[in-house]
Amino acid sequence: MLEAPHTVAIVASKEIDIEETLGCKALVLVEDTSSVLATLAASFYRHPSKNVAVIGITGTNGKTSTAYLIKGMYEVMGLRTGMITNVAHYVHGENQLETKDTIPDAVSRQKLMAKMIHNGAEALVMEASS
């Protein structure tokens, strides 16, 4: 799908020898790699959330149940809908993918959204951390 064939650049918080150890020539130094990860992942996957209606659900209890209810309502309305929850990820057009993790990291989340768009999803319901 949208996988990079090889390492093109490294984003790091300190100077490292990338040519010898990783075989690439581009090193981008940032103060905090975690703070730029989501932006880089969204850019790499061509900002999938801009191409789908996104509903984010926060709170202490009931997020997963609410996500399933909204997904069900959207589908009854005829909208192809993806879902990302603590319990499972659903990519429209594929079987449900169970997960043992909580909400996926920024890169995995962008990859899932890109796959949903590729499969024709029009909406996405997801649990979000407040």
N, C-alpha and C positions, 0 to 999 in steps of 0.2 A: 504494500500500500504506500504509505508516505515515509518509508524508512530511508535514512541516509546510507549510502553504500560504503562510506568510510568516514573516519574522523576528519572534519574540516577545520575545526577550531576548538580550543579549550578555553573555558571561562574558569578563572581561578582567583583566589584571594591573595595569592603570593606567587612570586616568580618560581617557575619550574622549568626543567629542561624537557621541552615537549618534542623536539625534533628527534632526539635519541631514543626516548622512552616510548613516545606515542606515535611517532611518525607523521606529525603534522607541523606546520610552520606558523600558524596563527594562535596567539595567546592574548586573551582579553583579561586584563586585571580589573577586578571590582572589589569594593570594600567588603560587601556581603553577598556571597553567591546565592544564598537562599532568597534574598530580596529580588533578584533578577530572574530567577528560574521560571516563574509563571509567565512573565513577559516573553522570555526567549521561547518557551514551549508554545505559547499561543502564536507567536510569529512563525515558528518552524512548521506548525500545522495549519498555517494560513488563517488564523483567527476563526475557528469553526463556530464559536458562539455568536458571531455576527450574522450567520446564515440560518439561524434557527431561533424560535421563541424559547426563552429559558425561564423556568420557574424554579427559584431557590427556596428551600424550606429550612428554617432554623427553629430552634427551641429545645426544650429539655426532653419532652416526651411526645411521641406520636408522629415523628418525622417520616419514618418508613411507611406507616399506614397511610398518612396523608399523601405521600408520593404515589403509592399504588392507586389511591382513589383518584387523584388528578390524572394520572396516566390513563386509567380506565375511562374517565369522562372524556378526555381528549380523543381517545380511540373510538368511543361511541359517536363522537362528533365527526369522525372520519379523518382525524389528524394522525399521521404516522409519528409515533412518539417513542423516544428513548428515555432511559431512566438510569440514574446513578444513586444508589443508596448504600448504607452500611451493610445491608444484607446481600444485595445482588446488583449487577449491572445488566441492563437490557438494551441491546443494540437492535434497533428496528431491522427486521428481516433475518434475524438470527435467533438461535435459541438463547434462553437466559443464561448468563454466565454467573455462577455463584462465586462469591469471594469470601475470604476469611479476614480480610483487612477491613479497616474502616474506610472512610472516603479516600479514594486513590490520590497519590501525589499529583503535583501540577502537570508533570509530563504525561503520566498515565491518563489523567482526566482529559487533557487536550487530545490525546491520541484516540480515546473513546469517543469524544465528541466528533472528531474528524471522520471516524468510521461510521458514526450515526449519519452524518451528512452525506457521506459517500453512498450509504444504503437508502437514502431518500427520506430521512427523518425530517419532520417539519417543526417538532417541538421536543424539548428536553425538560424533564423534571428531575431535580437533584437535591439531595440533602446537602446543606452547606453549614459550615461552622460559623458561628457568629463571631 
